[in-house]
């Protein structure tokens, strides 16, 4: 099968999974994020491991931590639950994970035990931060999360089309030789245009409905949110490129035909979702 067709089909399956989960409800999306978390941390461990044979005890601990971390938002859906209780539960689980992971490192006789425990903790926080932020926002407004994904996908498309045709000035050659300023500008312009069309035709309002508890108005949604999405999507992609370059890897895995690993697909999301959540919190506090 043609590589371009295979890439397109696998990309459509990935997009369909996310859209279907968001339309199905926050529980389905949280479950999908838990799956993403497990696959992502396994890919990350394989990517960053310096050993010919992986430390299975360390990997099992990281997988358990990711399952616990990505399950925390589900507590918000339980009757009589509170945000404070969820945060407290998360702190307890994170502390437990750190203690267990440190104990695993103590009994690890390998020369890279210190290196491995540092990368383990970093990986759990890196992947878990973005997924949990997406889950929490999806509990309150699944369509807002879908809108952010739409911005990410449109940015990827615009950056690729413009960058591959007229891209000459490297955006960050040290980490991603193919990315260009022209591609970045093309992706940003396309996302802003789409956001303006969605906003001024009332589509954004119909998608999101009234979300007064977020404290964000139409101007933030139409102008600020797409810019935040594009900028942090680019940084997220560059950050994962930095991880891969540090170990001389082209892809994080081979799970998704034509795309590489799952981390190669969710790298932008892992930065965009926390950034959008912080923007929302900033709007609420104003």
C-alpha positions in Angstrom: 0.0 0.0 0.0 1.2 3.5 -0.8 2.9 5.1 2.3 0.9 8.3 1.9 -2.4 6.4 1.8 -1.4 4.2 4.8 -0.4 7.4 6.7 -3.7 9.0 5.9 -5.8 6.0 6.9 -4.0 5.5 10.2 -4.3 9.2 10.9 -8.0 9.0 10.3 -8.4 6.1 12.7 -6.5 8.1 15.4 -8.7 11.2 14.8 -11.9 9.0 14.8 -10.9 7.5 18.2 -10.5 10.9 19.8 -13.7 12.4 18.2 -15.7 9.3 19.1 -14.5 9.3 22.7 -15.3 13.0 23.1 -18.7 12.7 21.6 -19.4 9.5 23.7 -18.8 11.4 26.9 -16.0 12.3 29.3 -15.8 8.7 30.8 -14.9 7.3 27.3 -12.3 10.1 26.7 -10.7 9.6 30.1 -10.5 5.8 29.4 -8.9 6.6 26.0 -6.4 8.9 27.8 -5.6 6.1 30.2 -4.8 3.8 27.2 -2.7 6.6 25.7 -0.9 7.0 29.0 0.1 3.4 29.2 1.2 3.1 25.6 3.0 6.4 25.8 5.0 5.5 29.0 6.0 2.2 27.5 7.2 3.9 24.3 9.0 6.5 26.4 10.8 3.8 28.5 11.9 1.9 25.4 13.1 5.2 23.8 15.1 6.4 26.7 16.4 3.1 28.1 20.2 2.7 27.9 20.0 -1.1 28.5 19.8 -3.9 26.0 17.0 -5.4 28.2 14.5 -3.2 29.9 14.1 -3.1 33.6 10.6 -4.7 33.9 10.1 -3.7 37.5 10.7 -0.1 36.7 8.5 -0.3 33.7 5.7 -1.9 35.7 6.0 0.8 38.3 5.8 3.6 35.7 2.7 1.9 34.0 1.0 1.7 37.4 1.8 5.4 38.1 0.4 6.4 34.7 -2.8 4.4 35.3 -3.2 6.0 38.7 -2.5 9.5 37.4 -4.9 9.4 34.5 -7.6 7.9 36.6 -7.7 10.8 39.0 -10.0 13.0 36.9 -12.6 10.2 37.0 -13.1 10.9 40.7 -14.7 14.1 39.6 -17.6 12.1 38.1 -18.4 10.3 41.4 -21.3 11.5 43.5 -20.2 13.9 46.4 -16.7 14.2 44.9 -14.7 17.4 45.2 -11.7 18.9 43.4 -9.8 19.0 46.7 -10.4 15.3 47.3 -9.2 14.5 43.8 -6.0 16.6 44.3 -5.3 15.0 47.7 -5.8 11.5 46.2 -3.4 12.5 43.3 -0.8 13.7 45.8 -1.0 10.5 47.8 -0.7 8.3 44.7 2.2 10.4 43.3 4.1 10.2 46.6 3.5 6.4 46.7 4.8 6.1 43.2 8.0 8.1 44.0 8.7 5.9 47.1 8.2 2.7 45.2 10.2 3.9 42.2 13.1 4.9 44.4 13.0 1.5 46.1 13.2 -0.2 42.7 16.2 2.0 41.9 17.9 1.0 45.2 17.7 -2.7 44.3 18.8 -2.1 40.7 22.4 -3.2 40.4 22.8 -1.7 36.9 25.2 1.2 36.5 22.4 3.4 35.0 20.0 3.1 37.9 20.2 6.8 38.8 19.8 7.8 35.2 16.8 5.5 34.8 14.9 6.7 37.9 15.4 10.3 36.8 14.0 9.6 33.4 11.1 7.5 34.8 9.8 10.3 37.0 10.3 12.8 34.3 8.4 10.6 31.8 5.4 10.1 34.1 5.2 13.8 34.7 5.7 14.8 31.0 3.1 12.4 29.6 0.7 12.5 32.6 0.6 16.3 32.8 -0.9 16.7 29.3 -3.3 13.8 29.5 -4.7 14.8 32.9 -5.2 18.4 31.8 -7.1 17.1 28.8 -9.3 14.9 30.9 -10.1 17.6 33.4 -11.2 20.0 30.7 -13.2 17.2 28.9 -15.2 16.6 32.1 -16.4 20.2 32.0 -16.5 20.7 28.3 -15.7 17.9 25.9 -16.3 20.2 22.9 -13.6 22.6 24.1 -11.1 19.8 24.1 -12.3 18.8 20.6 -11.8 22.4 19.5 -8.3 22.3 20.7 -7.6 19.1 18.9 -9.1 20.7 15.7 -6.6 23.6 16.1 -3.8 21.1 16.5 -4.7 19.1 13.4 -5.3 22.1 11.3 -2.0 23.6 12.4 -0.2 20.3 11.5 -1.8 20.3 8.0 -1.1 24.0 7.3 2.5 23.8 8.5 3.1 20.7 6.4 1.5 22.1 3.2 3.2 25.5 3.4 6.5 24.3 4.8 6.9 21.6 2.2 6.3 24.0 -0.6 8.0 27.3 0.3 9.8 26.6 3.6 13.3 28.0 3.5 14.1 29.5 6.8 14.6 26.9 9.5 12.5 27.3 12.7 14.7 25.2 15.0 17.3 23.4 12.9 19.1 21.8 15.9 16.0 19.9 16.9 13.9 19.7 13.7 15.6 20.4 10.4 12.4 20.2 8.4 10.4 22.7 10.3 10.4 26.2 8.9 9.2 29.7 9.9 7.1 29.7 6.7 5.4 26.4 7.8 4.8 27.8 11.3 3.3 31.0 9.9 1.1 28.9 7.5 -0.2 26.7 10.2 -0.9 29.7 12.5 -2.6 31.6 9.7 -4.8 28.7 8.8 -5.8 28.0 12.4 -6.7 31.7 13.0 -8.8 31.9 9.8 -10.7 28.7 10.8 -11.1 30.1 14.3 -12.5 33.3 13.0 -14.9 31.5 10.7 -16.1 29.2 13.5 -16.4 32.1 15.8 -18.2 34.6 13.6 -20.6 32.1 12.1 -21.6 31.0 15.6 -20.3 27.5 15.2 -17.9 27.8 18.2 -20.8 29.0 20.4 -23.0 26.1 19.3 -20.2 23.6 19.9 -19.3 24.9 23.4 -22.7 26.2 24.5 -22.5 28.4 27.6 -19.5 27.8 29.7 -19.6 30.6 32.2 -17.8 28.5 34.8 -14.7 28.7 32.6 -14.8 32.5 32.6 -13.7 32.8 29.0 -15.6 34.9 26.5 -15.8 34.8 22.7 -12.7 36.9 22.2 -10.5 34.6 24.2 -11.9 31.6 22.3 -11.6 33.1 18.8 -8.3 35.0 19.1 -6.3 33.8 22.1 -7.0 30.1 22.2 -5.9 29.3 18.7 -2.6 31.2 19.1 -2.0 29.4 22.4 -2.7 26.1 20.6 -0.4 26.7 17.7 2.5 28.0 19.8 2.4 25.3 22.3 1.8 22.6 19.7 5.0 23.7 18.0 6.9 23.6 21.3 5.5 20.2 22.1 6.6 18.8 18.8 10.1 20.3 19.3 10.3 19.0 22.8 9.7 15.4 21.7 12.1 15.9 18.8 14.7 16.9 21.5 14.0 13.6 23.3 14.4 11.5 20.2 17.6 13.4 19.1 19.1 12.8 22.5 19.0 9.0 21.8 19.4 9.3 18.0 15.9 7.9 17.3 13.7 8.9 14.3 10.4 7.9 15.9 9.2 7.0 19.3 7.9 3.7 18.1 6.1 2.0 15.2 2.5 1.6 16.5 0.9 3.9 14.0 1.8 3.1 10.4 3.2 6.1 8.6 3.4 8.2 11.8 5.7 6.3 14.1 4.7 5.8 17.7 1.9 7.2 19.7 4.1 9.8 21.3 4.8 11.2 17.8 1.0 11.9 17.5 0.2 13.2 21.0 3.4 15.3 21.5 1.6 18.5 20.6 -1.3 17.7 22.8 0.9 17.2 25.8 1.9 20.8 25.7 -1.4 22.4 24.4 -3.7 21.0 27.0 -1.9 22.2 30.1 -1.3 25.6 28.4 -5.0 25.9 27.6 -5.9 24.9 31.1 -3.6 27.5 32.5 -5.2 30.1 30.2 -8.6 29.2 31.5 -7.5 29.4 35.1 -6.0 32.8 34.4 -9.3 34.0 32.9 -11.2 32.7 35.9 -8.9 34.5 38.3 -9.2 37.8 36.5 
